[in-house]
Amino acid sequence: MMRLAILLAALLVAKRAVAAPVEFQAAPGAVSLLRSFAVNSSSSASLPPSEDPFYHFPDDLDTYGNGTIIRSRPVNTSFAAVANSSYQLFYRTTSAVGNASAALTTVFSPRAPVSPPQIMLLMAPIDSASPDCQVGYALESGTGSNATTLLPSIAADIVASLSKGWYVSVPDHEGAEAAFISGVTSAFAGIDGLRAALNSSDLFSNTTGYKAVIHGYSGGADAASWATQFLPTYGQGLQVVGASFGGTPVRLLPTLELLSNGSASFLAVSALAGLGNAYSELDAWYNSSLTTAGQDAFALARSQCAEGLASLNNINVFDLFTNGSAALNETVPQKYLALEQLGQPLDNTSAPVNTSGLLPVPVFMYHSETDGTVSYAPVPAYVDDQCARGANLTFANTTGLAHAQTYIAYEGDVYQFLAAAFDGSLNTTGGCTRQSGIVNAFGSPGYIREIGLAAWTLLASAGANVRRRSYGW
């Protein structure tokens, strides 16, 4: 849940918080990388998903196994300077109600891959209930109308991972229905995006001994956390060795309440609309419970990316319902709000595949207590419950940082943790660790070492561009 202006403004704040200033030096090839973003971000040659035959379901979709590639193609992206190749894979997955579905993942191969392969399953903060706002479309050389929102939100992660020799799979985890905030949808589409990458002969000649990690922030953290808790069941057999997620919406209602009447209230409307995209029963309830203004707002959220939803900011989201905030206490919305609570057990009556809700691999989770976008309030209870049940969880919290600032501030700690997961140096016996604050401060030698010089070049350049352009945030 991160917009370009917020992200770049956060760079300025984070840069002032550097504990040990370092002299900026560009990474080799960084000029080419930055030029790639500048040139490709204005391209508009590709078709949006609703018009692109590549996204069409085959008639025999039911016969495909989960993660089986339906079709693939090489793709031009803004990351050509750091990626050896980039492919889009359209693959079979499962919808939130158990139907055969399909989604796309964009997979990048590094120029100097680690052997055996190490793979990052990167969940992007797509944050849209419109099928034409998928991250794969935005990654096609910046063609998507949401590219200015999505690309800065994940660029440093893609570059950092490739620089470490990791492959990167970035799935359209909202699925074909654009089921924003549907945890089950994101879990299944994300897990099958990893399977599809492993199934690609264009990318791998041999995956024996591979390892994978899962990472996401904000809307991407919702997807990453749900995918992680489904690993023992829906993801059975995958060699995932760790996960990291931050700014995580543990429960939906507190975040809706936080967003309502604020400058990003469009996210609350999009989340509710996206959840209706996943569940027809909930969508039918919307049809009878929304005001005329509410119906218009949901229609807009389902047709536009973030840049087109300014009219949905600074509104009371609950006023879109005929019964106001009391409407969400009714049986149908309560059912689906409860379903979106992270960490709870789900049996086969609630989801196509069950989950205990327990995190099965080592996890690094982080959140700012002063996050004004995703509510921190439900997080401590979730962490306490995971710890009591034996999760291997490192939880880091801080204060004084806003939502986007927290994403940037913790990147060094995230990559230190994920690298340790890959090299097997994490404690895998279980138990929880509480971390107050940030170990690798933004811009410190440790921070730059963990994310790599190329990713640091990208972040530092973005901050410099903000200062030069004097946006006045």
N, C-alpha and C positions, 0 to 999 in steps of 0.2 A: 504494500500500500504506500507507494512512494512516487512522487511526481518530480519531474526534472528540476523545477525551481527549488523545491525543498531540498533535494539531494545536493545541488550545487551550493546552496546557501549553507548547508551543513558542513561542506568542506571548509568554508571560511571559519566557522566556529571551531571545528576540530583542529584546524591548522594552528589556531591561537593557543590550543591546549597542548601543543607538543612539549613533552617534558625535556627533551634534549635535542635542540635544533640541529639539523644536519644540512650540509650543503647539497643542493639539488643537482643531480647529474642524470641525464637521460640515458635510458638503456639502449644498447645497440638495436637498431631497427625501430626504435620508438617513433622516430620522425615519420617513417612509412606507416606505422600503425595509426598515428594521429591524422595523417593525411587521408588514410583509408576511411576513417570516420567522417571526415569533413566532406569527402567526395561522395561517398556512398549514401550518406544520410538524405540526400536530395533525390535519389533515384525513385522512380515510380513505375517500373516496367512490369512487375509481377502482378498477377491477378490476386484479389483477396480470396480467402478460403471459400466463401460462398459461390464464387464464380470459377474456381480453379478445379478442373477435372481430377487433378492429383488427389484431392480430398474425397472423392466419391467412394461410397461403400460398394464393394462388389456384391453381386446377388447371392453369392455363396459364403457370405461372411461368417455364418454359423459354423462352417467347416474348418475355419482357421483356429489354430491354437493361440492362446494369449502370448503376445509378443512376437507372433509370426509377422514377417514383413509382407505387406500386400504389394507395395511398389516403393522404389527408391530413386533418388536423383541427386547428382552433385548440385551444389548450390553456392552462389557467390554471396559472401558476407563481408562485413566490415572488419573481420579478423584475419584476413588473408596474410597479413604480415607476420602473424604468430602461429597460424594453423597450417599444418601440412596439407590437409584437405577438409572439406566440409560436405556433409551429406544430409539430406532429409529423408527420413524413413516414415512411411505411413504404415501403421501396424494395427493388429487386432487387439482390443482390450475389452473391458466389461464395464457397463454403466452402473450407476449407483443402485439400480433396481434389478441388476443381474442380466440385462440383455446384452447381446453381442454388440459391440461398438468399435470405433476405430479412432485413432489419434495420430498426431505427427510428432516426431522428435527431430531436432536438429543436432547432429553429432559432429564434433570437431576432433580431429586427430592432431596430436602434438608433433612438432618437427623432430624432437628427440624423445621418443616414447620410452618410458620405463618398461622393463621386462622382468617378470610377467606383467601384463597390462594392469594399470591402475586407472580407475574410472570414477569420475565425479558425476553423480546424478544431480544436476543443478535445477532446482525448482524456482522458477522466476515469479515475481509478484505480478501476475497478469491483471488481476483486479478488474475484470470486466465481464459483463453478462452478454456481450455481443460476440457471436462466432467469428466475426471479422477482425477481432482484436487479439488474436492468438500470438504468442511469442514467436512461433516459427515464421509467421508472415513478417513480423517486425525485423527478424534476423536476416531476411533475404535482402541483404545490402541496404537495410534501413527502409524498406519499401512501405511497411505498414504505417497506417495513420497514427498508430500508437508508438512508433519507433522512438520518438523523442522522450517518451515516458519509460519504456521498457529497457532500451539499450543502456542508458547510464546506470540503471538499477542492477544490471548483471555484468556489465563490461569488465569491471575489475576482477570479478570471480572467474570469468572465462579466461582472461589473460593470465591471471595468477596460476590457474590450474594447468593451462597449456605450458606455461613456463617451467612448471615442475615435471613435465613429461606425462601429465595425466590426460586421458581422453575425457571429453565433456559431452554428456547427453543432456539436452535441454528440451524436455517434453512439453507439449501443449497439455498440461495436466488437468485443465478444466474440461477436457474432452470435447467431442463434437457439439455437445449441447451448451457449451460455455457455462458450465455449472460452477460458477465462482462461489467459493467457500464451502462447497460440498466436499467434506473430508473423504468420504468413501470414493467419490469420483476421482479425486486427486491422487489418492493412494493407489488405486488400480491403474490409472493412466500413467502415473509416474513409474511404478514398478514395471509395467509392461514396456515403458520407454527404455528402461535399462535392458530388459530382455531383448528388445529389438536391436539395440546397439550391439549386444553380444552375438546376435544372429547375423550380423552384416559381414559378408565376405569382402565387401569393398573396404571395410575398416580393419578387420582382423583376419589373419591367416591362422592364428592359434590363440585361444583364450585360456589355455590350461594354466591354472594357478592364479588367474586374475583376482583382483580385489576391487571392491567398490565402496564409495561413501556417498552419503546423501547430505545435501546442504540447501538451505533456503532461508530467506528473511521475510518477515511480515506476511503478505499473502503467500509468498513462497515458503515461509515457515509453516503455515497451515498445511500446505501440501507435503512438505518434508516430514513433519511430525506424524501425520496420518500414515504416510507411506512406511515410516519406520515401525510404527506399532502393528502394521499388517504384515511385516516380513515373515513371521513364523508360519503364517497361514497362506495368504494370497501370494506372498513372495517366497514361499518355501523353495529351498535349493539355491537361492542367490547368495553369493559370497560377499555380503555387505559387512564391513568391519567397523563402521562407525557412522555417526551422523551429527550434524550441527544445525541448530535453528535458533533464531532470535526474533524478538518482537512478535511472539506467537499468540494468536487469538485462541486461548484455551477454551473459553466459552464465548458464544456469539453475542448474547444479549448485552453484557456489560460494555462490549465494544460498540454496539449499535447506539447505546445510550451515550457513550463518550463522543461519538461522531456527530450525533444529532445536534442541529443548531450551530455546527462548527464549519470551518472553512473547507473541510473535506467530507461533508455529509453525503456527497455523491457516492462515496464508498459504501455507506450503509444501504443506500437505495440499490446499488449494484449487487451487493451481497444478498439482499433479500430476493432480488429478481433472479440472480444466479442460482440460488437454492431452489426457487420455483422451477427453473429450467431442468433441475435434476429430478424433481418429484412432482408428478402430475396432480396428486391429491392436494399438495400445498398450492400449486398454481391455480387449481379450481377454487380453492378457498380465497385466494387473492381476488379472483374475478368477482366474487360476491362481497368482498370486504373492503375493497379500495374505493376511495372517493374518485370523482372524475379527474381531479388533479393527480391523485395517486396512480390511476391507470395511465395517464399521460407520462408521468415520471418513470414508471416501469417500462413503458414502451420506448422511451428515450434511452434508458439504461441498456436496453436490449438491442439498440441499433447504433449506438455511438461508443467510441473509446473515451478515455478519460478527458482528452482535450475538448470533447464536445459536450461535456456534462457540467459546465460552469453554472448553468441555471439551477442545478440541484445542490449547490453549495449554500450554506447558511440557511438551511430550512429545517423545520422540525419534522423529522422523518415519520414520527408517529401520527402526525396530523394527516398523513396520506391515507389513513384508515378511517372508516366511518365511525368506529368506536374509539378512536385515538389509541393511546398506549395500552388500554385495557384489551384491545383486540388481540394482542399477542398472548394474552392469558387463555384464549380459547383452546379447545382440545387439539385442533389440527396444527396450528403454529407451535404450540407447546411440544407436540410430538417431534417436530423437526428441529426445534431449538435444542431439545434434549439430546437428539441424535448427534448434534454437532459438538457435544462436550468431549473434549480430548481426554483420553486416558480411561474412559469407562469401558467395561466389557460390553461387547455386542455379540448376540447370538444370531443364528440364521433366520430368526424372525424379523430382525432389524436391518440386516445387511446380507448381501449375497454370500459372503464368507465371514466367519466369526473372527473376533479378536479379543484377547484378554485385556487390551489397552495398556499392557506393560511394555516399556521400552526394552527390546531384546538385545541391543548392542550398546556399546559405550556411546554416550551422547554428551555434547557440549551445548548447553542452553543458556541464553543470555537475554536480559531485558532491563530497560531503564524504568525505575519507579516513577519517573516523571514523564513517561511516554504519553503524549496527548492524542495518539491515533489508535493504538491497540491497548486495551485496558490491561494494566499490571495487576489489578485487584484479584483475579482468580488464579494468578500464577503461583503464589506461595503454597496454596493448598494443593495444587497439582504436583508441585515438586515434592512436598511432604508425603503425598500419597505414593508417588513413584519410589521415593526413598524407602518408605515403610514396606513396600512390596519387593524390594531387593534390586531395583534398577541400578545400573552403573551410570550415574548421572553426575556431571559437573555442572553446577548452576552458578552463573555469574550475574550479579546485579550491580547497578550503579544508580546514581541520581544526578539530576541537573542536566541530563541530555535528553533532547527530543528524539522522536522516532527515527528520522533519517540519520541524525548524528550518531545514534547508537550503532546502526549498521556499519558505518564507516569506522567508528572508534574501535570496534571489536574484530575487525578483519584480521589483524595480526594474530590475535589469540585463536581465532577460528582456524586459520591455516596451520598454526603450531599444533593444534589438537588433531586435525585431520591428517597431517603428515605423520604424527605419532601413531594414529590408527593404522595407516598403511604400513609403517615399518615395524609394527607389533610391539611398540614400547609402552602402550597404555596398560594400565591395570585392568585386567579382564575378569577379576574375581567378584566384581559387584561392589556395591557401596556408593555413597554419595560424597561429593566434595563441594563445599560452598566457597565461592570466590567473590570477595568484595572488591569491586573496581576492575581495572584493566591492567593486565600484565605488560603487554607490548603497546606502549602509548603511541598514538598516531604520529608518524614521522620519525619515530625513534629508530636507531639502527636495528633493533629487534623487529619492529614492525615491518621495515623495508625488507629485512632478511626473510621474514616468513611469507610475505605476499610476492616477493620478487621485484626486481628493479623495473621490469616492464609494466607491471600493474601499478607500481608506485608512480611511474612516469605519467600514466594515464590519470590517476587521481590528482597528482600535483598540477598537471596541465589544466585539468578541469577547474581547479581552484583558482589558478592564475587567470583563466579566461573570465571567471566571474569578476575578479578584481578589475580587470581591464575594461569590462563592459559596464561596470558600475550600475548594477540593477537596482541597488538601493534597498535590499532586503534588510 
